[in-house]
Amino acid sequence: MVDFNRFKLSNGLKVLVHEDPTTPMAVLNVLYDVGARDEEHNKTGFAHLFEHLMFGGSINIPSYDEPLQRVGGENNAFTSNDITNYYITLPATNIETAFWLESDRMLSLAFSEKSLDTQRNVVMEEFKQRYLNQPYGDVWLKLRPLAYKTHPYQWATIGQDLAQIENAKMEDVKAFFKKHYNPQNAILVVGGNVKTEEVKKLAEKWFEPIPAGEKYSRSLPKELPQTEARTLTVNANVPLNAIYIAFKMPTRTDSTYQTYDLMSDILSQGQSSRLYNSLLKEQQLFSEINAYLSSSLDEGLFVVEGKLINGVDMDVAEKAIWEELYKLTTDLVSDDELTKVKNKSESIMVFAEMNLLDKAMNLAYYELLGDAAALNTEIDKYLAVTAAQIKEVATTTFVKEKSSILYYLANA
């Protein structure tokens, strides 16, 4: 159980406080409701570029890291297709430093051509190293546009291509900041050895003077239902042939989300899972195989991916995957199998409740989903899933005509 208090500032900033007197530390986490899905076609990679720009100095603080290091703090951030999240951990006695730093970034970045050039080069280098020069690095650059034809999930967080980051103009960057990085579009969570009254005073002091900004209203194009299988074959300099099969699945807040999550665990969680047992151990078709969800806020993907053992025929390997998927559509999962994956999910959630940063991030995320209190009842949704529900979602999902398959072949 994660306890929290909640209040809202006059500029629209939502603030959540989790008091934990058992630790000397504190966390300040800011979640911005902006991700790669909020970018314009042909102007992609901006949300991720901003994650870097936010560390390049703000209007009153030329160096972000120095003051934080002086008070024993650490910070980092991540961007997804849905959100951008910044966090600071530091001794609780120095919590005001975190308020000062984070509020100044929200107030305004120090937009300089030098900072933009520097961070643009950093992101371009990351694009090359992680996505272009690494084996299988460009999988999501290929798989996303195959699976999505209209929704902006068709591009990865890094962006569609290098040129769009290279050509990012200062006016575009400033407009993106003004549109998304404001109090109305953010959730602030403070956790650790803090008191709600103290946090309220600090939030009012540092964040309330920031103008609310205009409320961004999201209106993204929806995908049309997929009615025929899509395939793409790529040849690359990789050690093993690989296959990626993606199916659409409902949004993160849909009532079936937990069913899909448990189904992915039944298929590939650990060495007693179905795909591991059948395709890796018994039939020896794959050197590794996984099933997982994109966990997207809008319509997401359920993905099965595997790397084939040398000499195994792609048709044979793919047929074996489909056979395992079809079993879920015809036979009910056993009670033992279902109990095992439920227990695993429960232990993961309990473990996450022990870590201060995880708690702060989760509170922010569930508040974005609709209500941070849902964090405390999430496990009940998992425990309520039945074998019949798994069979039902498998039947509607694992349909050839609804699949997008990437064949990633090693150059001969």
C-alpha positions in Angstrom: 0.0 0.0 0.0 1.4 3.4 -1.1 -0.1 6.2 0.9 -0.2 9.7 -0.5 -1.7 13.2 -0.2 -2.8 15.3 -3.1 -3.3 19.0 -3.9 -3.4 21.2 -6.9 -1.8 24.6 -7.5 -3.7 27.6 -8.9 -1.7 27.2 -12.2 -3.0 23.6 -12.7 0.0 21.7 -11.4 -1.0 18.5 -9.7 1.1 17.6 -6.7 1.2 14.2 -4.9 3.2 13.6 -1.7 4.3 10.3 -0.3 5.6 10.6 3.3 8.1 7.9 4.3 10.0 8.8 7.5 12.0 5.5 7.4 14.5 6.9 4.9 16.8 9.9 5.0 16.3 10.5 1.3 13.7 12.2 -0.9 12.6 12.0 -4.5 11.2 14.8 -6.7 9.6 13.4 -9.9 8.0 15.4 -12.6 6.0 13.6 -15.3 5.1 15.6 -18.4 2.1 14.4 -20.4 4.1 14.5 -23.6 5.8 11.8 -25.7 6.7 11.0 -29.2 3.0 10.5 -30.1 2.5 14.3 -29.7 5.0 15.2 -32.4 4.2 16.2 -35.9 4.9 14.0 -38.9 8.3 15.0 -40.3 9.2 16.8 -37.1 9.8 13.8 -34.9 12.3 13.1 -32.1 11.4 16.4 -30.3 10.2 14.9 -27.0 13.4 12.9 -26.7 15.5 15.9 -27.9 13.9 17.9 -25.0 14.9 15.3 -22.5 18.4 16.2 -23.4 17.8 20.0 -23.7 16.3 20.0 -20.2 19.8 19.3 -18.9 21.4 22.1 -20.9 20.7 24.9 -18.4 17.6 26.9 -17.6 16.8 30.6 -17.5 18.4 31.3 -14.1 20.6 28.2 -13.7 23.3 27.8 -16.4 24.5 24.4 -15.1 21.9 21.9 -13.9 24.2 19.2 -12.5 26.6 21.3 -10.4 24.2 22.6 -7.7 22.7 19.1 -7.4 26.0 17.4 -7.0 26.9 19.8 -4.3 24.0 18.7 -2.2 24.5 15.0 -2.8 21.8 14.6 -5.4 21.5 12.5 -8.6 19.1 12.9 -11.5 18.0 11.4 -14.7 15.1 11.2 -17.2 13.5 9.1 -19.8 11.1 9.6 -22.7 8.6 7.2 -24.2 6.0 7.4 -26.9 3.6 8.6 -24.2 5.4 10.5 -21.5 8.6 12.3 -20.5 9.7 11.8 -16.9 12.4 13.6 -14.9 13.5 12.7 -11.4 15.9 13.8 -8.7 17.0 11.8 -5.6 18.8 13.6 -2.8 19.0 13.8 1.0 15.6 15.0 2.2 17.2 17.9 4.1 18.2 19.4 0.7 14.8 18.9 -1.0 14.5 22.6 -1.7 17.4 22.4 -4.2 15.3 20.0 -6.2 12.3 22.4 -6.2 14.6 25.2 -7.3 16.2 23.3 -10.2 13.0 21.6 -11.5 10.8 24.7 -11.3 13.4 26.8 -13.2 13.3 24.2 -16.0 9.6 24.4 -16.2 9.6 28.2 -16.1 11.9 28.4 -19.2 14.9 26.7 -20.7 17.9 28.7 -21.7 17.3 28.4 -25.4 20.6 29.0 -27.0 21.8 27.9 -30.4 24.9 26.4 -28.7 22.8 24.2 -26.3 20.6 23.1 -29.2 23.6 22.3 -31.4 25.2 20.4 -28.6 22.2 18.3 -27.6 21.2 17.7 -31.3 24.7 16.2 -31.9 24.3 14.1 -28.7 21.0 12.7 -30.0 22.3 12.1 -33.5 25.2 10.2 -32.1 22.8 8.1 -30.0 20.6 7.5 -33.1 23.7 6.2 -34.9 25.1 4.1 -32.0 21.9 2.6 -30.7 19.7 2.4 -33.7 21.8 2.3 -36.9 25.1 0.7 -35.9 23.9 -2.0 -33.5 22.7 -5.4 -34.6 18.8 -5.4 -34.7 19.0 -1.7 -33.5 16.6 -0.5 -36.1 13.9 -3.1 -35.4 11.4 -0.6 -34.0 12.2 1.9 -36.8 10.9 -0.9 -39.1 8.2 -2.6 -37.0 6.3 0.5 -35.8 5.5 1.9 -39.3 4.5 -1.6 -40.4 2.0 -2.0 -37.5 0.7 1.6 -37.4 -0.4 3.4 -40.6 -2.1 6.5 -39.2 -1.4 6.8 -35.4 1.9 8.6 -34.4 3.0 5.4 -32.7 4.4 4.7 -36.2 7.7 6.4 -35.2 10.1 5.5 -32.4 10.9 7.9 -29.6 14.3 8.7 -31.2 12.4 10.0 -34.3 11.8 8.8 -37.9 15.2 9.6 -39.2 18.4 11.5 -38.5 17.6 14.3 -40.9 14.6 15.5 -38.8 16.7 15.9 -35.7 19.5 17.5 -37.7 17.0 20.0 -39.2 15.3 20.9 -35.8 14.9 24.7 -35.9 15.0 26.9 -32.8 11.5 28.2 -33.4 10.1 24.7 -33.7 11.9 23.7 -30.5 10.5 26.8 -28.6 7.0 26.1 -29.8 7.1 22.5 -28.7 8.3 23.6 -25.2 5.6 26.2 -24.9 2.9 23.8 -25.9 3.8 20.9 -23.6 6.1 21.9 -20.8 3.8 23.8 -18.5 2.2 23.3 -15.1 -1.2 22.1 -16.6 0.6 19.4 -18.4 2.6 18.0 -15.5 2.3 15.9 -12.4 4.8 16.5 -9.5 5.4 13.7 -7.0 7.5 14.3 -3.9 8.3 11.2 -1.8 10.5 10.3 1.1 11.3 11.9 4.5 9.1 14.9 3.8 5.9 16.4 5.3 2.9 17.4 3.1 2.7 20.9 4.7 6.4 21.5 3.9 6.0 20.2 0.3 2.9 22.5 -0.2 4.9 25.5 0.9 7.8 24.7 -1.4 5.5 23.9 -4.3 3.7 27.2 -3.8 7.0 29.1 -3.5 8.7 27.6 -6.5 6.1 26.3 -8.9 3.0 28.5 -8.4 4.5 31.7 -10.0 5.0 29.7 -13.3 2.3 30.7 -15.8 -0.3 27.9 -16.4 0.2 28.0 -20.1 -2.5 27.0 -22.7 -4.2 23.7 -22.1 -3.1 21.2 -24.7 -6.0 19.1 -26.1 -4.8 15.9 -27.6 -6.6 14.7 -30.8 -4.6 11.9 -32.4 -5.7 10.0 -35.5 -6.9 6.5 -34.7 -5.8 3.4 -36.5 -8.3 1.7 -38.8 -8.9 -2.0 -37.9 -6.3 -4.2 -39.6 -7.8 -6.7 -42.0 -4.8 -8.3 -43.7 -1.4 -9.5 -42.6 1.5 -7.2 -43.2 5.0 -8.4 -43.7 8.4 -6.9 -44.2 11.7 -8.6 -44.9 15.0 -6.9 -44.0 18.5 -8.2 -44.7 21.3 -6.9 -42.4 24.7 -7.7 -41.0 23.4 -9.6 -37.9 24.5 -12.9 -36.4 21.2 -14.7 -36.5 17.9 -14.6 -38.3 15.1 -13.1 -36.2 11.3 -12.8 -36.4 9.0 -10.2 -34.8 5.3 -10.7 -34.8 3.1 -7.8 -33.6 -0.6 -7.7 -32.9 -2.7 -4.7 -31.9 -4.1 -4.7 -28.3 -6.3 -2.3 -26.4 -5.2 0.8 -24.6 -3.4 0.8 -21.2 -6.6 1.7 -19.3 -8.7 -1.0 -21.0 -10.1 -3.6 -18.6 -8.3 -6.4 -20.6 -4.8 -4.9 -20.1 -4.0 -7.2 -17.1 -5.2 -10.3 -19.1 -2.8 -9.5 -21.9 0.0 -8.9 -19.5 -0.5 -12.3 -17.8 -0.8 -13.9 -21.2 2.6 -12.6 -22.2 4.0 -14.1 -18.9 2.4 -17.5 -19.6 4.2 -17.4 -23.0 7.6 -16.2 -21.9 8.1 -15.5 -18.2 11.0 -17.7 -17.1 12.2 -21.1 -18.0 9.0 -22.9 -17.4 7.1 -20.7 -19.8 5.5 -22.1 -22.9 7.6 -20.5 -25.6 10.8 -21.3 -23.7 9.9 -24.9 -23.0 8.5 -25.8 -26.4 10.5 -23.7 -28.9 13.8 -23.3 -27.2 14.3 -26.4 -25.0 12.3 -29.1 -26.7 12.3 -28.2 -30.5 15.5 -26.2 -30.3 14.3 -23.7 -32.9 15.3 -20.5 -31.1 18.3 -19.3 -29.1 16.0 -16.7 -27.4 12.3 -16.0 -27.5 10.1 -13.5 -25.7 6.5 -12.2 -25.6 5.8 -8.7 -24.2 3.5 -5.7 -24.5 4.3 -2.1 -25.5 2.0 -1.0 -22.6 1.0 2.1 -24.7 -1.6 4.6 -23.5 -3.3 4.3 -26.8 -3.8 1.1 -28.8 -0.7 -0.9 -28.1 1.2 -3.9 -29.4 1.5 -7.5 -28.2 4.9 -8.7 -29.6 6.4 -12.1 -30.0 10.1 -12.0 -31.0 12.7 -14.6 -31.4 16.2 -15.2 -32.7 16.5 -18.5 -34.7 19.2 -21.0 -34.1 21.6 -21.2 -37.1 20.3 -23.5 -39.9 16.6 -23.4 -38.7 14.2 -22.7 -41.5 12.2 -19.4 -41.0 8.9 -21.1 -42.1 9.3 -23.9 -39.5 10.2 -21.4 -36.7 7.2 -19.2 -37.5 4.8 -22.1 -37.8 5.9 -23.3 -34.3 5.2 -19.8 -32.8 1.7 -19.8 -34.3 1.0 -23.2 -32.9 1.8 -22.0 -29.4 -0.4 -18.9 -29.9 -3.3 -21.0 -31.2 -3.1 -23.3 -28.2 -4.2 -20.3 -26.1 -7.2 -19.9 -28.3 -8.4 -23.5 -28.0 -7.5 -24.7 -24.5 -7.9 -23.1 -21.1 -4.7 -22.3 -19.2 -4.3 -24.6 -16.2 -5.0 -23.2 -12.7 -1.4 -23.9 -11.7 0.0 -22.0 -14.7 -2.3 -19.0 -14.0 -1.5 -19.0 -10.3 2.2 -19.0 -11.0 2.2 -15.9 -13.2 -0.2 -14.1 -10.9 2.2 -14.8 -7.9 5.1 -13.5 -10.0 3.2 -10.3 -10.9 2.3 -9.8 -7.2 5.9 -10.2 -6.0 7.1 -7.7 -8.7 4.5 -5.1 -7.5 5.4 -5.7 -3.8 9.1 -5.3 -4.6 8.4 -2.0 -6.5 6.7 -0.7 -3.3 10.0 -1.0 -1.5 11.9 1.5 -3.7 11.2 5.2 -3.1 11.9 6.2 -6.7 9.7 3.4 -8.1 6.9 4.5 -5.8 7.1 8.2 -6.9 7.2 7.2 -10.6 4.3 4.8 -10.2 2.2 7.4 -8.4 2.8 9.9 -11.2 2.0 7.4 -13.9 -1.3 6.2 -12.3 -2.3 9.8 -11.7 -1.9 10.3 -15.4 -4.0 7.2 -16.1 -6.8 8.7 -14.1 -6.1 8.2 -10.3 -3.0 7.5 -8.4 -5.0 5.5 -5.9 -5.4 2.8 -8.6 -1.8 1.9 -7.9 -3.0 0.2 -4.7 -5.7 -1.8 -6.4 -3.8 -2.8 -9.5 -2.8 -6.2 -8.2 -6.5 -7.0 -7.6 -7.1 -6.7 -11.3 -4.4 -9.2 -12.0 -5.7 -11.7 -9.4 -9.2 -11.5 -10.9 -8.1 -12.6 -14.4 -9.6 -16.0 -15.3 -8.4 -18.7 -17.8 -11.6 -18.0 -19.8 -10.6 -14.4 -20.2 -7.1 -15.3 -21.4 -8.7 -17.7 -24.0 -11.0 -14.9 -25.1 -8.3 -12.2 -25.7 -6.1 -14.8 -27.3 -8.9 -15.7 -29.8 -9.6 -12.1 -30.7 -5.9 -11.1 -30.9 -3.9 -14.0 -32.5 -5.4 -13.8 -36.0 -3.2 -14.0 -39.0 -5.0 -11.1 -40.8 -4.2 -8.9 -37.8 -0.5 -9.6 -37.6 2.5 -7.4 -38.7 5.5 -9.6 -39.2 9.1 -8.4 -39.6 11.5 -11.0 -40.9 15.0 -9.9 -40.0 17.5 -12.0 -42.0 21.3 -12.3 -41.6 23.2 -11.5 -44.7 24.4 -14.7 -46.3 
